[in-house]
């Protein structure tokens, strides 16, 4: 049982950090995607 707790603590923390960072990056990528899609419209307006 102690070995399992060590494995979970060694592997679980990096997984949680990775999921947190991916979640933060996702919102920024959505904003960037929207900005790129609106770029042609903004360029036509002058």
PQR file with spaces between the fields and no chain letter, atoms N, CA, C, O and H, PARSE charges and radii, in Angstrom:
ATOM       1  N    UNK     1       0.821   -1.197    0.000 -0.4000 1.5000
ATOM       2  CA   UNK     1       0.000    0.000    0.000 -0.0000 2.0000
ATOM       3  C    UNK     1       0.868    1.266    0.000  0.5500 1.7000
ATOM       4  O    UNK     1       0.524    2.258   -0.642 -0.5500 1.4000
ATOM       5  N    UNK     2       1.966    1.225    0.706 -0.4000 1.5000
ATOM       6  CA   UNK     2       2.842    2.392    0.775 -0.0000 2.0000
ATOM       7  C    UNK     2       3.469    2.703   -0.583  0.5500 1.7000
ATOM       8  O    UNK     2       3.687    3.864   -0.929 -0.5500 1.4000
ATOM       9  H    UNK     2       2.246    0.419    1.228  0.4000 1.0000
ATOM      10  N    UNK     3       3.755    1.638   -1.349 -0.4000 1.5000
ATOM      11  CA   UNK     3       4.312    1.844   -2.688 -0.0000 2.0000
ATOM      12  C    UNK     3       3.312    2.545   -3.591  0.5500 1.7000
ATOM      13  O    UNK     3       3.693    3.396   -4.394 -0.5500 1.4000
ATOM      14  H    UNK     3       3.578    0.695   -1.068  0.4000 1.0000
ATOM      15  N    UNK     4       2.036    2.196   -3.470 -0.4000 1.5000
ATOM      16  CA   UNK     4       1.004    2.830   -4.293 -0.0000 2.0000
ATOM      17  C    UNK     4       0.880    4.313   -3.955  0.5500 1.7000
ATOM      18  O    UNK     4       0.717    5.139   -4.853 -0.5500 1.4000
ATOM      19  H    UNK     4       1.727    1.504   -2.818  0.4000 1.0000
ATOM      20  N    UNK     5       0.954    4.657   -2.681 -0.4000 1.5000
ATOM      21  CA   UNK     5       0.872    6.062   -2.289 -0.0000 2.0000
ATOM      22  C    UNK     5       2.049    6.863   -2.840  0.5500 1.7000
ATOM      23  O    UNK     5       1.896    8.017   -3.240 -0.5500 1.4000
ATOM      24  H    UNK     5       1.086    3.987   -1.951  0.4000 1.0000
ATOM      25  N    UNK     6       3.224    6.235   -2.857 -0.4000 1.5000
ATOM      26  CA   UNK     6       4.395    6.905   -3.419 -0.0000 2.0000
ATOM      27  C    UNK     6       4.225    7.127   -4.916  0.5500 1.7000
ATOM      28  O    UNK     6       4.532    8.205   -5.425 -0.5500 1.4000
ATOM      29  H    UNK     6       3.348    5.298   -2.532  0.4000 1.0000
ATOM      30  N    UNK     7       3.738    6.114   -5.619 -0.4000 1.5000
ATOM      31  CA   UNK     7       3.534    6.237   -7.068 -0.0000 2.0000
ATOM      32  C    UNK     7       2.493    7.305   -7.362  0.5500 1.7000
ATOM      33  O    UNK     7       2.689    8.130   -8.255 -0.5500 1.4000
ATOM      34  H    UNK     7       3.489    5.238   -5.205  0.4000 1.0000
ATOM      35  N    UNK     8       1.388    7.302   -6.622 -0.4000 1.5000
ATOM      36  CA   UNK     8       0.332    8.294   -6.849 -0.0000 2.0000
ATOM      37  C    UNK     8       0.846    9.704   -6.569  0.5500 1.7000
ATOM      38  O    UNK     8       0.551   10.629   -7.326 -0.5500 1.4000
ATOM      39  H    UNK     8       1.229    6.632   -5.897  0.4000 1.0000
ATOM      40  N    UNK     9       1.600    9.876   -5.505 -0.4000 1.5000
ATOM      41  CA   UNK     9       2.105   11.215   -5.196 -0.0000 2.0000
ATOM      42  C    UNK     9       3.159   11.659   -6.208  0.5500 1.7000
ATOM      43  O    UNK     9       3.255   12.849   -6.508 -0.5500 1.4000
ATOM      44  H    UNK     9       1.839    9.125   -4.889  0.4000 1.0000
ATOM      45  N    UNK    10       3.938   10.743   -6.729 -0.4000 1.5000
ATOM      46  CA   UNK    10       4.962   11.101   -7.725 -0.0000 2.0000
ATOM      47  C    UNK    10       4.354   11.418   -9.089  0.5500 1.7000
ATOM      48  O    UNK    10       4.839   12.301   -9.797 -0.5500 1.4000
ATOM      49  H    UNK    10       3.860    9.777   -6.485  0.4000 1.0000
ATOM      50  N    UNK    11       3.311   10.711   -9.451 -0.4000 1.5000
ATOM      51  CA   UNK    11       2.717   10.869  -10.777 -0.0000 2.0000
ATOM      52  C    UNK    11       1.529   11.824  -10.742  0.5500 1.7000
ATOM      53  O    UNK    11       1.300   12.556  -11.705 -0.5500 1.4000
ATOM      54  H    UNK    11       2.917    9.994   -8.876  0.4000 1.0000
ATOM      55  N    UNK    12       0.783   11.829   -9.663 -0.4000 1.5000
ATOM      56  CA   UNK    12      -0.436   12.634   -9.583 -0.0000 2.0000
ATOM      57  C    UNK    12      -0.178   14.126   -9.633  0.5500 1.7000
ATOM      58  O    UNK    12      -0.909   14.852  -10.307 -0.5500 1.4000
ATOM      59  H    UNK    12       0.970   11.235   -8.881  0.4000 1.0000
ATOM      60  N    UNK    13       0.833   14.597   -8.943 -0.4000 1.5000
ATOM      61  CA   UNK    13       1.113   16.037   -8.920 -0.0000 2.0000
ATOM      62  C    UNK    13       1.426   16.587  -10.311  0.5500 1.7000
ATOM      63  O    UNK    13       0.844   17.600  -10.697 -0.5500 1.4000
ATOM      64  H    UNK    13       1.427   14.008   -8.396  0.4000 1.0000
ATOM      65  N    UNK    14       2.321   15.962  -11.079 -0.4000 1.5000
ATOM      66  CA   UNK    14       2.567   16.490  -12.437 -0.0000 2.0000
ATOM      67  C    UNK    14       1.324   16.441  -13.326  0.5500 1.7000
ATOM      68  O    UNK    14       1.138   17.314  -14.174 -0.5500 1.4000
ATOM      69  H    UNK    14       2.794   15.139  -10.766  0.4000 1.0000
ATOM      70  N    UNK    15       0.482   15.440  -13.143 -0.4000 1.5000
ATOM      71  CA   UNK    15      -0.741   15.353  -13.944 -0.0000 2.0000
ATOM      72  C    UNK    15      -1.672   16.507  -13.605  0.5500 1.7000
ATOM      73  O    UNK    15      -2.251   17.117  -14.504 -0.5500 1.4000
ATOM      74  H    UNK    15       0.633   14.731  -12.454  0.4000 1.0000
ATOM      75  N    UNK    16      -1.823   16.812  -12.332 -0.4000 1.5000
ATOM      76  CA   UNK    16      -2.699   17.910  -11.924 -0.0000 2.0000
ATOM      77  C    UNK    16      -2.166   19.248  -12.422  0.5500 1.7000
ATOM      78  O    UNK    16      -2.934   20.088  -12.890 -0.5500 1.4000
ATOM      79  H    UNK    16      -1.353   16.316  -11.602  0.4000 1.0000
ATOM      80  N    UNK    17      -0.868   19.448  -12.323 -0.4000 1.5000
ATOM      81  CA   UNK    17      -0.270   20.696  -12.811 -0.0000 2.0000
ATOM      82  C    UNK    17      -0.465   20.814  -14.317  0.5500 1.7000
ATOM      83  O    UNK    17      -0.790   21.892  -14.814 -0.5500 1.4000
ATOM      84  H    UNK    17      -0.244   18.766  -11.943  0.4000 1.0000
ATOM      85  N    UNK    18      -0.274   19.731  -15.041 -0.4000 1.5000
ATOM      86  CA   UNK    18      -0.448   19.744  -16.490 -0.0000 2.0000
ATOM      87  C    UNK    18      -1.888   20.070  -16.871  0.5500 1.7000
ATOM      88  O    UNK    18      -2.120   20.883  -17.766 -0.5500 1.4000
ATOM      89  H    UNK    18      -0.010   18.855  -14.637  0.4000 1.0000
ATOM      90  N    UNK    19      -2.847   19.455  -16.212 -0.4000 1.5000
ATOM      91  CA   UNK    19      -4.257   19.731  -16.505 -0.0000 2.0000
ATOM      92  C    UNK    19      -4.608   21.187  -16.197  0.5500 1.7000
ATOM      93  O    UNK    19      -5.353   21.815  -16.949 -0.5500 1.4000
ATOM      94  H    UNK    19      -2.660   18.794  -15.485  0.4000 1.0000
ATOM      95  N    UNK    20      -4.086   21.718  -15.114 -0.4000 1.5000
ATOM      96  CA   UNK    20      -4.335   23.113  -14.761 -0.0000 2.0000
ATOM      97  C    UNK    20      -3.780   24.056  -15.832  0.5500 1.7000
ATOM      98  O    UNK    20      -4.459   24.991  -16.257 -0.5500 1.4000
ATOM      99  H    UNK    20      -3.480   21.208  -14.503  0.4000 1.0000
ATOM     100  N    UNK    21      -2.547   23.802  -16.262 -0.4000 1.5000
ATOM     101  CA   UNK    21      -1.936   24.663  -17.272 -0.0000 2.0000
ATOM     102  C    UNK    21      -2.643   24.548  -18.618  0.5500 1.7000
ATOM     103  O    UNK    21      -2.818   25.548  -19.313 -0.5500 1.4000
ATOM     104  H    UNK    21      -1.996   23.042  -15.917  0.4000 1.0000
ATOM     105  N    UNK    22      -3.050   23.338  -18.988 -0.4000 1.5000
ATOM     106  CA   UNK    22      -3.791   23.174  -20.243 -0.0000 2.0000
ATOM     107  C    UNK    22      -5.115   23.916  -20.194  0.5500 1.7000
ATOM     108  O    UNK    22      -5.538   24.489  -21.198 -0.5500 1.4000
ATOM     109  H    UNK    22      -2.908   22.525  -18.423  0.4000 1.0000
ATOM     110  N    UNK    23      -5.763   23.914  -19.063 -0.4000 1.5000
ATOM     111  CA   UNK    23      -7.026   24.627  -18.920 -0.0000 2.0000
ATOM     112  C    UNK    23      -6.828   26.132  -19.083  0.5500 1.7000
ATOM     113  O    UNK    23      -7.640   26.800  -19.724 -0.5500 1.4000
ATOM     114  H    UNK    23      -5.419   23.449  -18.248  0.4000 1.0000
ATOM     115  N    UNK    24      -5.761   26.664  -18.509 -0.4000 1.5000
ATOM     116  CA   UNK    24      -5.480   28.097  -18.641 -0.0000 2.0000
ATOM     117  C    UNK    24      -5.116   28.456  -20.075  0.5500 1.7000
ATOM     118  O    UNK    24      -5.551   29.487  -20.589 -0.5500 1.4000
ATOM     119  H    UNK    24      -5.102   26.122  -17.988  0.4000 1.0000
ATOM     120  N    UNK    25      -4.325   27.615  -20.717 -0.4000 1.5000
ATOM     121  CA   UNK    25      -3.898   27.895  -22.089 -0.0000 2.0000
ATOM     122  C    UNK    25      -5.083   27.807  -23.045  0.5500 1.7000
ATOM     123  O    UNK    25      -5.140   28.544  -24.030 -0.5500 1.4000
ATOM     124  H    UNK    25      -3.972   26.778  -20.300  0.4000 1.0000
ATOM     125  N    UNK    26      -6.031   26.911  -22.762 -0.4000 1.5000
ATOM     126  CA   UNK    26      -7.178   26.734  -23.649 -0.0000 2.0000
ATOM     127  C    UNK    26      -7.971   28.028  -23.803  0.5500 1.7000
ATOM     128  O    UNK    26      -8.363   28.380  -24.916 -0.5500 1.4000
ATOM     129  H    UNK    26      -5.985   26.313  -21.962  0.4000 1.0000
ATOM     130  N    UNK    27      -8.207   28.728  -22.721 -0.4000 1.5000
ATOM     131  CA   UNK    27      -8.975   29.977  -22.804 -0.0000 2.0000
ATOM     132  C    UNK    27      -8.213   31.029  -23.600  0.5500 1.7000
ATOM     133  O    UNK    27      -8.816   31.808  -24.339 -0.5500 1.4000
ATOM     134  H    UNK    27      -7.888   28.441  -21.817  0.4000 1.0000
ATOM     135  N    UNK    28      -6.903   31.056  -23.455 -0.4000 1.5000
ATOM     136  CA   UNK    28      -6.109   32.028  -24.205 -0.0000 2.0000
ATOM     137  C    UNK    28      -6.072   31.672  -25.692  0.5500 1.7000
ATOM     138  O    UNK    28      -6.057   32.560  -26.544 -0.5500 1.4000
ATOM     139  H    UNK    28      -6.413   30.424  -22.855  0.4000 1.0000
ATOM     140  N    UNK    29      -6.058   30.381  -26.000 -0.4000 1.5000
ATOM     141  CA   UNK    29      -6.097   29.961  -27.397 -0.0000 2.0000
ATOM     142  C    UNK    29      -7.442   30.278  -28.029  0.5500 1.7000
ATOM     143  O    UNK    29      -7.499   30.628  -29.208 -0.5500 1.4000
ATOM     144  H    UNK    29      -6.071   29.659  -25.308  0.4000 1.0000
ATOM     145  N    UNK    30      -8.524   30.163  -27.270 -0.4000 1.5000
ATOM     146  CA   UNK    30      -9.842   30.525  -27.783 -0.0000 2.0000
ATOM     147  C    UNK    30      -9.893   32.007  -28.129  0.5500 1.7000
ATOM     148  O    UNK    30     -10.435   32.389  -29.166 -0.5500 1.4000
ATOM     149  H    UNK    30      -8.478   29.879  -26.313  0.4000 1.0000
ATOM     150  N    UNK    31      -9.331   32.835  -27.264 -0.4000 1.5000
ATOM     151  CA   UNK    31      -9.290   34.273  -27.526 -0.0000 2.0000
ATOM     152  C    UNK    31      -8.449   34.584  -28.763  0.5500 1.7000
ATOM     153  O    UNK    31      -8.832   35.405  -29.596 -0.5500 1.4000
ATOM     154  H    UNK    31      -8.891   32.524  -26.421  0.4000 1.0000
ATOM     155  N    UNK    32      -7.316   33.929  -28.872 -0.4000 1.5000
ATOM     156  CA   UNK    32      -6.443   34.130  -30.030 -0.0000 2.0000
ATOM     157  C    UNK    32      -7.135   33.684  -31.313  0.5500 1.7000
ATOM     158  O    UNK    32      -7.042   34.365  -32.334 -0.5500 1.4000
ATOM     159  H    UNK    32      -7.004   33.261  -28.196  0.4000 1.0000
ATOM     160  N    UNK    33      -7.823   32.556  -31.271 -0.4000 1.5000
ATOM     161  CA   UNK    33      -8.542   32.054  -32.437 -0.0000 2.0000
ATOM     162  C    UNK    33      -9.617   33.039  -32.878  0.5500 1.7000
ATOM     163  O    UNK    33      -9.770   33.300  -34.071 -0.5500 1.4000
ATOM     164  H    UNK    33      -7.899   32.003  -30.441  0.4000 1.0000
ATOM     165  N    UNK    34     -10.360   33.583  -31.924 -0.4000 1.5000
ATOM     166  CA   UNK    34     -11.400   34.560  -32.252 -0.0000 2.0000
ATOM     167  C    UNK    34     -10.783   35.807  -32.882  0.5500 1.7000
ATOM     168  O    UNK    34     -11.322   36.339  -33.853 -0.5500 1.4000
ATOM     169  H    UNK    34     -10.236   33.370  -30.955  0.4000 1.0000
ATOM     170  N    UNK    35      -9.671   36.273  -32.344 -0.4000 1.5000
ATOM     171  CA   UNK    35      -9.006   37.456  -32.887 -0.0000 2.0000
ATOM     172  C    UNK    35      -8.534   37.222  -34.324  0.5500 1.7000
ATOM     173  O    UNK    35      -8.660   38.102  -35.175 -0.5500 1.4000
ATOM     174  H    UNK    35      -9.233   35.841  -31.556  0.4000 1.0000
ATOM     175  N    UNK    36      -8.005   36.059  -34.580 -0.4000 1.5000
ATOM     176  CA   UNK    36      -7.534   35.746  -35.934 -0.0000 2.0000
ATOM     177  C    UNK    36      -8.706   35.654  -36.903  0.5500 1.7000
ATOM     178  O    UNK    36      -8.591   36.081  -38.052 -0.5500 1.4000
ATOM     179  H    UNK    36      -7.904   35.344  -33.888  0.4000 1.0000
ATOM     180  N    UNK    37      -9.830   35.104  -36.454 -0.4000 1.5000
ATOM     181  CA   UNK    37     -11.004   35.011  -37.323 -0.0000 2.0000
ATOM     182  C    UNK    37     -11.588   36.389  -37.633  0.5500 1.7000
ATOM     183  O    UNK    37     -12.142   36.592  -38.714 -0.5500 1.4000
ATOM     184  H    UNK    37      -9.923   34.758  -35.521  0.4000 1.0000
ATOM     185  N    UNK    38     -11.475   37.320  -36.721 -0.4000 1.5000
ATOM     186  CA   UNK    38     -12.005   38.669  -36.929 -0.0000 2.0000
ATOM     187  C    UNK    38     -11.044   39.565  -37.701  0.5500 1.7000
ATOM     188  O    UNK    38     -11.434   40.657  -38.115 -0.5500 1.4000
ATOM     189  H    UNK    38     -11.025   37.155  -35.843  0.4000 1.0000
ATOM     190  N    UNK    39      -9.821   39.144  -37.903 -0.4000 1.5000
ATOM     191  CA   UNK    39      -8.810   39.965  -38.567 -0.0000 2.0000
ATOM     192  C    UNK    39      -9.217   40.410  -39.972  0.5500 1.7000
ATOM     193  O    UNK    39      -9.064   41.594  -40.274 -0.5500 1.4000
ATOM     194  H    UNK    39      -9.505   38.257  -37.566  0.4000 1.0000
ATOM     195  N    UNK    40      -9.727   39.539  -40.854 -0.4000 1.5000
ATOM     196  CA   UNK    40     -10.119   40.017  -42.185 -0.0000 2.0000
ATOM     197  C    UNK    40     -11.193   41.112  -42.129  0.5500 1.7000
ATOM     198  O    UNK    40     -11.155   42.060  -42.914 -0.5500 1.4000
ATOM     199  H    UNK    40      -9.851   38.577  -40.609  0.4000 1.0000
ATOM     200  N    UNK    41     -12.131   40.981  -41.218 -0.4000 1.5000
ATOM     201  CA   UNK    41     -13.182   41.991  -41.085 -0.0000 2.0000
ATOM     202  C    UNK    41     -12.591   43.324  -40.660  0.5500 1.7000
ATOM     203  O    UNK    41     -12.967   44.372  -41.186 -0.5500 1.4000
ATOM     204  H    UNK    41     -12.162   40.211  -40.581  0.4000 1.0000
ATOM     205  N    UNK    42     -11.676   43.286  -39.719 -0.4000 1.5000
ATOM     206  CA   UNK    42     -11.045   44.514  -39.240 -0.0000 2.0000
ATOM     207  C    UNK    42     -10.171   45.145  -40.326  0.5500 1.7000
ATOM     208  O    UNK    42     -10.077   46.369  -40.412 -0.5500 1.4000
ATOM     209  H    UNK    42     -11.371   42.435  -39.292  0.4000 1.0000
ATOM     210  N    UNK    43      -9.536   44.320  -41.147 -0.4000 1.5000
ATOM     211  CA   UNK    43      -8.695   44.868  -42.226 -0.0000 2.0000
ATOM     212  C    UNK    43      -9.537   45.505  -43.315  0.5500 1.7000
ATOM     213  O    UNK    43      -9.109   46.483  -43.928 -0.5500 1.4000
ATOM     214  H    UNK    43      -9.612   43.326  -41.077  0.4000 1.0000
ATOM     215  N    UNK    44     -10.729   44.970  -43.570 -0.4000 1.5000
ATOM     216  CA   UNK    44     -11.600   45.563  -44.596 -0.0000 2.0000
ATOM     217  C    UNK    44     -12.157   46.898  -44.147  0.5500 1.7000
ATOM     218  O    UNK    44     -12.377   47.781  -44.976 -0.5500 1.4000
ATOM     219  H    UNK    44     -11.076   44.176  -43.071  0.4000 1.0000
ATOM     220  N    UNK    45     -12.389   47.065  -42.856 -0.4000 1.5000
ATOM     221  CA   UNK    45     -12.920   48.332  -42.345 -0.0000 2.0000
ATOM     222  C    UNK    45     -11.903   49.467  -42.487  0.5500 1.7000
ATOM     223  O    UNK    45     -12.272   50.639  -42.556 -0.5500 1.4000
ATOM     224  H    UNK    45     -12.210   46.348  -42.183  0.4000 1.0000
ATOM     225  N    UNK    46     -10.652   49.112  -42.528 -0.4000 1.5000
ATOM     226  CA   UNK    46      -9.656   50.133  -42.781 -0.0000 2.0000
ATOM     227  C    UNK    46      -8.888   50.479  -41.624  0.5500 1.7000
ATOM     228  O    UNK    46      -8.007   51.335  -41.701 -0.5500 1.4000
ATOM     229  H    UNK    46     -10.352   48.159  -42.472  0.4000 1.0000
